[in-house]
Amino acid sequence: MIDEIIKYDPNFTESNFKTFIDNVFIQIHLSIMTKEIENIRHFVNNEIYMKIENKVKSLTEKNLIQMYDEINVKETHLENVEIIDGKINIYVKLISRYMDYLINEEGDFVSGNNSHRIEKNNYLIFSKIIDSEELGTVRKCPGCGVTLDINRSGKCEYCGSTFDLDKKSWVLTQLEV
């Protein structure tokens, strides 16, 4: 399976990719808790972003905050690779553990599980355009050219432009629990 990916992405390493997946997963959950979803815009496609945006909007309208306490990734498995329509799709099973509950704006418990972590199976698909541009080691803002830390946020702190991974690297295209 890894050899199939390397044919199209010679810089691919399984360990780096798993670290990237784990980071994206955690960043998505943190962005929902903090309601700062623009921080994950560059990691996900439009469909995933809209789902997260709608979830946060619904929580905000109800004056609720989604909490994912003690979140961690237990295991990450690359399950399958598919080459289709000029893209490489990697199917991933990620086993996570966290407390999943809601609080109100005052910090009072509303519902869910805040006493112990629950293990969940998450199924993700990451896609990359086969003939994508080379990402390189230094990520530059498309708006002003300043160096960006895309693991922290893909949004430039100077001009507000978003670094678009879609044409350069792996992007989350599906997430199911």
C-alpha positions, -999 to +999 in steps of 0.1 A: +000+000+000+027+025+009+046+017-023+015+026-042+014+060-026+051+066-030+047+061-068+027+093-069+041+111-038+078+103-035+082+123-003+055+103+015+064+086+048+039+066+069+051+080+102+049+117+091+015+111+075+001+095+107+015+125+128-003+148+103-036+129+106-034+129+144-027+167+144-056+174+120-080+153+142-071+171+174-071+205+157-106+199+144-119+191+179-101+220+195-115+244+169-150+232+177-144+237+215-130+272+210-153+281+181-123+292+161-129+270+130-110+292+106-078+276+122-087+243+104-099+257+071-067+247+053-068+211+065-104+202+053-124+204+021-155+227+018-180+200+027-163+191+060-157+228+068-194+236+063-205+207+086-182+220+113-193+256+108-230+245+110-223+226+142-205+255+158-233+279+147-260+256+162-241+254+195-236+292+196-274+298+189-281+275+219-255+292+241-236+258+244-200+248+242-189+214+230-162+199+252-137+172+243-117+167+275-086+146+277-087+140+240-060+118+225-054+095+196-049+059+207-041+044+172-040+054+136-042+028+108-040+034+071-066+010+058-067+014+021-054+035-009-075+044-039-062+061-071-092+077-088-100+108-109-065+122-106-064+119-068-049+096-042-074+088-015-061+072+018-087+056+040-078+059+077-092+043+109-084+065+139-092+053+174-097+082+198-105+086+235-121+116+251-149+129+273-176+143+251-201+167+267-218+200+265-216+230+289-235+263+288-218+297+285-216+299+323-196+267+324-224+245+339-226+209+327-256+203+303-253+168+289-229+141+277-201+122+295-177+143+316-166+115+340-145+091+319-131+089+284-149+069+257-131+051+229-144+059+194-137+046+160-133+074+135-131+068+097-114+095+077-104+099+040-075+121+031-071+131-006-043+146-026-042+157-062-017+134-080+001+162-100-001+187-071+023+215-067+053+207-045+046+219-009+082+224+001+095+228+036+088+265+040+051+275+037+046+310+024+014+331+026-003+334-008-013+370+001+019+386+015+046+360+013+054+357+050+064+323+064+034+304+079+031+276+105+003+256+089+002+231+118-009+259+141-032+278+117-033+281+080-044+317+083-018+345+079-016+366+111-006+396+090-029+398+060-056+371+068-051+350+037-057+312+041-030+288+030-047+264+006-034+228+011-059+214-015-036+220-044-004+211-026-009+184+000-033+161+018-068+174+027-095+157+049-124+149+026-145+127+049-149+122+087-173+098+103-175+086+139 
